[in-house]
């Protein structure tokens, strides 16, 4: 099981292959299009590269 970096939901990599993004040579998986969009808009917020704001759930 993988963890959505935006909301923290556990997800199955095999069932969400369409909802993924690659960032800095790593693949991230998402539970919803909303979480994927939030990540794509500001990936550093969800990868620990920025501490400007706390992570928030989008779904």
N, CA, C and O atoms as a GROMACS GRO file, in nm:
protein
  236
    1UNK      N    1   0.084  -0.119   0.000
    1UNK     CA    2   0.000   0.000   0.000
    1UNK      C    3   0.088   0.125   0.000
    1UNK      O    4   0.193   0.131   0.065
    2UNK      N    5   0.042   0.222  -0.074
    2UNK     CA    6   0.110   0.351  -0.081
    2UNK      C    7   0.028   0.456  -0.010
    2UNK      O    8  -0.087   0.432   0.026
    3UNK      N    9   0.086   0.572   0.010
    3UNK     CA   10   0.018   0.680   0.080
    3UNK      C   11   0.010   0.802  -0.010
    3UNK      O   12   0.112   0.848  -0.063
    4UNK      N   13  -0.110   0.855  -0.027
    4UNK     CA   14  -0.131   0.978  -0.103
    4UNK      C   15  -0.058   1.090  -0.029
    4UNK      O   16  -0.086   1.113   0.089
    5UNK      N   17   0.035   1.162  -0.094
    5UNK     CA   18   0.112   1.265  -0.025
    5UNK      C   19   0.030   1.388   0.013
    5UNK      O   20   0.075   1.469   0.095
    6UNK      N   21  -0.087   1.404  -0.045
    6UNK     CA   22  -0.170   1.522  -0.017
    6UNK      C   23  -0.259   1.499   0.104
    6UNK      O   24  -0.259   1.579   0.197
    7UNK      N   25  -0.337   1.390   0.103
    7UNK     CA   26  -0.434   1.368   0.211
    7UNK      C   27  -0.396   1.257   0.307
    7UNK      O   28  -0.455   1.244   0.414
    8UNK      N   29  -0.296   1.175   0.269
    8UNK     CA   30  -0.252   1.068   0.358
    8UNK      C   31  -0.328   0.938   0.344
    8UNK      O   32  -0.300   0.842   0.416
    9UNK      N   33  -0.425   0.932   0.253
    9UNK     CA   34  -0.504   0.811   0.235
    9UNK      C   35  -0.415   0.699   0.180
    9UNK      O   36  -0.329   0.722   0.096
   10UNK      N   37  -0.438   0.578   0.231
   10UNK     CA   38  -0.366   0.461   0.180
   10UNK      C   39  -0.431   0.419   0.050
   10UNK      O   40  -0.554   0.412   0.040
   11UNK      N   41  -0.349   0.391  -0.050
   11UNK     CA   42  -0.400   0.354  -0.181
   11UNK      C   43  -0.322   0.237  -0.239
   11UNK      O   44  -0.207   0.214  -0.202
   12UNK      N   45  -0.386   0.164  -0.329
   12UNK     CA   46  -0.324   0.051  -0.396
   12UNK      C   47  -0.264   0.100  -0.527
   12UNK      O   48  -0.337   0.148  -0.614
   13UNK      N   49  -0.136   0.089  -0.541
   13UNK     CA   50  -0.064   0.135  -0.659
   13UNK      C   51  -0.123   0.078  -0.788
   13UNK      O   52  -0.128   0.148  -0.889
   14UNK      N   53  -0.168  -0.044  -0.786
   14UNK     CA   54  -0.220  -0.109  -0.906
   14UNK      C   55  -0.354  -0.054  -0.950
   14UNK      O   56  -0.386  -0.058  -1.068
   15UNK      N   57  -0.433  -0.002  -0.858
   15UNK     CA   58  -0.566   0.047  -0.895
   15UNK      C   59  -0.568   0.195  -0.928
   15UNK      O   60  -0.672   0.247  -0.967
   16UNK      N   61  -0.456   0.264  -0.913
   16UNK     CA   62  -0.456   0.408  -0.936
   16UNK      C   63  -0.350   0.451  -1.036
   16UNK      O   64  -0.298   0.562  -1.028
   17UNK      N   65  -0.317   0.364  -1.129
   17UNK     CA   66  -0.209   0.397  -1.220
   17UNK      C   67  -0.236   0.522  -1.302
   17UNK      O   68  -0.141   0.587  -1.345
   18UNK      N   69  -0.361   0.559  -1.323
   18UNK     CA   70  -0.390   0.679  -1.399
   18UNK      C   71  -0.370   0.805  -1.313
   18UNK      O   72  -0.346   0.914  -1.366
   19UNK      N   73  -0.381   0.791  -1.184
   19UNK     CA   74  -0.367   0.905  -1.093
   19UNK      C   75  -0.228   0.905  -1.031
   19UNK      O   76  -0.210   0.869  -0.914
   20UNK      N   77  -0.131   0.946  -1.111
   20UNK     CA   78   0.006   0.950  -1.062
   20UNK      C   79   0.079   1.067  -1.125
   20UNK      O   80   0.041   1.115  -1.233
   21UNK      N   81   0.182   1.112  -1.058
   21UNK     CA   82   0.268   1.218  -1.108
   21UNK      C   83   0.412   1.182  -1.078
   21UNK      O   84   0.442   1.122  -0.975
   22UNK      N   85   0.500   1.219  -1.168
   22UNK     CA   86   0.643   1.201  -1.145
   22UNK      C   87   0.703   1.335  -1.109
   22UNK      O   88   0.678   1.436  -1.175
   23UNK      N   89   0.782   1.335  -1.004
   23UNK     CA   90   0.848   1.458  -0.958
   23UNK      C   91   0.984   1.422  -0.904
   23UNK      O   92   0.996   1.342  -0.811
   24UNK      N   93   1.086   1.481  -0.961
   24UNK     CA   94   1.224   1.457  -0.919
   24UNK      C   95   1.259   1.309  -0.911
   24UNK      O   96   1.309   1.260  -0.810
   25UNK      N   97   1.230   1.240  -1.021
   25UNK     CA   98   1.263   1.097  -1.036
   25UNK      C   99   1.191   1.006  -0.938
   25UNK      O  100   1.239   0.896  -0.910
   26UNK      N  101   1.076   1.049  -0.887
   26UNK     CA  102   0.996   0.966  -0.799
   26UNK      C  103   0.850   0.973  -0.846
   26UNK      O  104   0.804   1.079  -0.890
   27UNK      N  105   0.779   0.862  -0.838
   27UNK     CA  106   0.639   0.858  -0.876
   27UNK      C  107   0.552   0.867  -0.752
   27UNK      O  108   0.574   0.795  -0.654
   28UNK      N  109   0.454   0.955  -0.756
   28UNK     CA  110   0.359   0.975  -0.648
   28UNK      C  111   0.221   0.934  -0.697
   28UNK      O  112   0.185   0.961  -0.811
   29UNK      N  113   0.143   0.867  -0.610
   29UNK     CA  114   0.010   0.817  -0.645
   29UNK      C  115  -0.095   0.890  -0.562
   29UNK      O  116  -0.069   0.935  -0.450
   30UNK      N  117  -0.216   0.902  -0.620
   30UNK     CA  118  -0.321   0.983  -0.558
   30UNK      C  119  -0.454   0.911  -0.553
   30UNK      O  120  -0.483   0.826  -0.638
   31UNK      N  121  -0.534   0.945  -0.454
   31UNK     CA  122  -0.664   0.883  -0.435
   31UNK      C  123  -0.772   0.951  -0.520
   31UNK      O  124  -0.876   0.891  -0.548
   32UNK      N  125  -0.748   1.074  -0.562
   32UNK     CA  126  -0.849   1.148  -0.638
   32UNK      C  127  -0.781   1.249  -0.730
   32UNK      O  128  -0.663   1.280  -0.714
   33UNK      N  129  -0.858   1.298  -0.825
   33UNK     CA  130  -0.806   1.400  -0.916
   33UNK      C  131  -0.776   1.529  -0.842
   33UNK      O  132  -0.684   1.602  -0.878
   34UNK      N  133  -0.853   1.557  -0.739
   34UNK     CA  134  -0.830   1.678  -0.659
   34UNK      C  135  -0.694   1.674  -0.589
   34UNK      O  136  -0.623   1.775  -0.587
   35UNK      N  137  -0.660   1.559  -0.534
   35UNK     CA  138  -0.530   1.545  -0.468
   35UNK      C  139  -0.418   1.555  -0.572
   35UNK      O  140  -0.316   1.619  -0.546
   36UNK      N  141  -0.437   1.494  -0.687
   36UNK     CA  142  -0.335   1.501  -0.792
   36UNK      C  143  -0.315   1.645  -0.838
   36UNK      O  144  -0.201   1.688  -0.856
   37UNK      N  145  -0.423   1.719  -0.855
   37UNK     CA  146  -0.413   1.858  -0.898
   37UNK      C  147  -0.342   1.943  -0.793
   37UNK      O  148  -0.258   2.026  -0.827
   38UNK      N  149  -0.376   1.923  -0.667
   38UNK     CA  150  -0.309   1.997  -0.559
   38UNK      C  151  -0.159   1.971  -0.562
   38UNK      O  152  -0.079   2.064  -0.547
   39UNK      N  153  -0.122   1.846  -0.580
   39UNK     CA  154   0.020   1.810  -0.586
   39UNK      C  155   0.086   1.873  -0.708
   39UNK      O  156   0.193   1.933  -0.697
   40UNK      N  157   0.022   1.860  -0.825
   40UNK     CA  158   0.081   1.912  -0.948
   40UNK      C  159   0.097   2.064  -0.943
   40UNK      O  160   0.190   2.118  -1.003
   41UNK      N  161   0.007   2.132  -0.874
   41UNK     CA  162   0.015   2.278  -0.862
   41UNK      C  163   0.130   2.323  -0.773
   41UNK      O  164   0.185   2.432  -0.793
   42UNK      N  165   0.169   2.240  -0.675
   42UNK     CA  166   0.273   2.279  -0.581
   42UNK      C  167   0.338   2.155  -0.519
   42UNK      O  168   0.319   2.129  -0.400
   43UNK      N  169   0.414   2.079  -0.597
   43UNK     CA  170   0.469   1.953  -0.545
   43UNK      C  171   0.562   1.969  -0.425
   43UNK      O  172   0.565   1.882  -0.338
   44UNK      N  173   0.636   2.076  -0.419
   44UNK     CA  174   0.730   2.091  -0.307
   44UNK      C  175   0.658   2.100  -0.173
   44UNK      O  176   0.715   2.066  -0.069
   45UNK      N  177   0.534   2.145  -0.173
   45UNK     CA  178   0.454   2.152  -0.050
   45UNK      C  179   0.430   2.013   0.009
   45UNK      O  180   0.420   1.998   0.130
   46UNK      N  181   0.422   1.913  -0.077
   46UNK     CA  182   0.386   1.778  -0.033
   46UNK      C  183   0.504   1.682  -0.030
   46UNK      O  184   0.487   1.565   0.007
   47UNK      N  185   0.622   1.727  -0.069
   47UNK     CA  186   0.739   1.639  -0.068
   47UNK      C  187   0.837   1.675   0.043
   47UNK      O  188   0.946   1.619   0.050
   48UNK      N  189   0.800   1.768   0.128
   48UNK     CA  190   0.886   1.806   0.238
   48UNK      C  191   0.990   1.910   0.201
   48UNK      O  192   1.078   1.940   0.282
   49UNK      N  193   0.980   1.965   0.082
   49UNK     CA  194   1.076   2.066   0.039
   49UNK      C  195   1.037   2.206   0.086
   49UNK      O  196   1.119   2.298   0.081
   50UNK      N  197   0.914   2.221   0.130
   50UNK     CA  198   0.866   2.352   0.174
   50UNK      C  199   0.786   2.333   0.302
   50UNK      O  200   0.713   2.236   0.316
   51UNK      N  201   0.801   2.426   0.394
   51UNK     CA  202   0.725   2.421   0.520
   51UNK      C  203   0.638   2.544   0.535
   51UNK      O  204   0.605   2.583   0.648
   52UNK      N  205   0.601   2.608   0.424
   52UNK     CA  206   0.522   2.731   0.429
   52UNK      C  207   0.387   2.711   0.496
   52UNK      O  208   0.344   2.793   0.577
   53UNK      N  209   0.320   2.602   0.462
   53UNK     CA  210   0.186   2.577   0.516
   53UNK      C  211   0.175   2.429   0.550
   53UNK      O  212   0.248   2.346   0.495
   54UNK      N  213   0.083   2.396   0.639
   54UNK     CA  214   0.058   2.257   0.670
   54UNK      C  215  -0.014   2.192   0.552
   54UNK      O  216  -0.083   2.260   0.476
   55UNK      N  217   0.003   2.064   0.538
   55UNK     CA  218  -0.069   1.993   0.433
   55UNK      C  219  -0.216   1.990   0.469
   55UNK      O  220  -0.252   1.977   0.586
   56UNK      N  221  -0.301   2.003   0.368
   56UNK     CA  222  -0.443   1.997   0.392
   56UNK      C  223  -0.508   1.901   0.294
   56UNK      O  224  -0.458   1.880   0.184
   57UNK      N  225  -0.617   1.845   0.335
   57UNK     CA  226  -0.689   1.748   0.252
   57UNK      C  227  -0.774   1.821   0.150
   57UNK      O  228  -0.833   1.925   0.178
   58UNK      N  229  -0.780   1.766   0.032
   58UNK     CA  230  -0.856   1.829  -0.076
   58UNK      C  231  -0.981   1.749  -0.110
   58UNK      O  232  -1.064   1.797  -0.188
   59UNK      N  233  -0.995   1.631  -0.056
   59UNK     CA  234  -1.109   1.546  -0.098
   59UNK      C  235  -1.202   1.513   0.016
   59UNK      O  236  -1.301   1.443  -0.003
   0.00000   0.00000   0.00000
